[in-house]
Amino acid sequence: MTGKRLPPPLDEAALRDMALRHVARFATSRGKLLAYLKRKIRERGWGGEQPADPDGLADRFVDLGYIDDAGYAVMKSAALARRGYGARRIDETLRAAGIAEEDRQQADAQIASEAWIAAERFARRKRIGPYAAAPPDPKQRDKAIAAFLRAGHGYAVARRWVDAAPGEEISEAE
């Protein structure tokens, strides 16, 4: 027989150990940990005496301080803003990670205060507007605006960056 041996079904201790390894290795939110645990139970099955309780385990990790959704939201939003992503894209990412509205307040304030800087980082990274070698033709301009929109920036901000001449300095207050 050449097939792989299947791992045994999970029980309470194995699920807890798996969750501990996951939070020790990855920065995660309660929602992401819960999705991970449910997937592992689905893949390996459950062999515990009591019914599986991934929600209770995730809640216990939050109570113990192993998971901090507000801190995760601030960290993740700052990382995405450094890469040049806008507020809409960051909000979608936090929502997908299961971050509740009340845990996003500090992250939302940070995003709003750094929106222009994030747009500038995106323009620099993609060599758009002032960072381009030459003015774009109409097709390239449309693609650059679409890239800004996909990155989560507003249309007005995208147009200001894309329509800037190469080497031109633009400021937020214009």
HELIX and SHEET records of a PDB file:
HELIX    1   1 GLU A   12  ARG A   25  1                                  14    
HELIX    2   2 ARG A   30  ARG A   44  1                                  15    
HELIX    3   3 PRO A   54  LEU A   64  1                                  11    
HELIX    4   4 ASP A   69  ARG A   82  1                                  14    
HELIX    5   5 ALA A   87  ALA A   96  1                                  10    
HELIX    6   6 GLU A  101  ASP A  103  5                                   3    
HELIX    7   7 GLN A  105  SER A  113  1                                   9    
HELIX    8   8 ALA A  115  LYS A  126  1                                  12    
HELIX    9   9 GLY A  129  TYR A  131  5                                   3    
HELIX   10  10 PRO A  138  ARG A  150  1                                  13    
HELIX   11  11 TYR A  155  ASP A  163  1                                   9    
END                                                                             
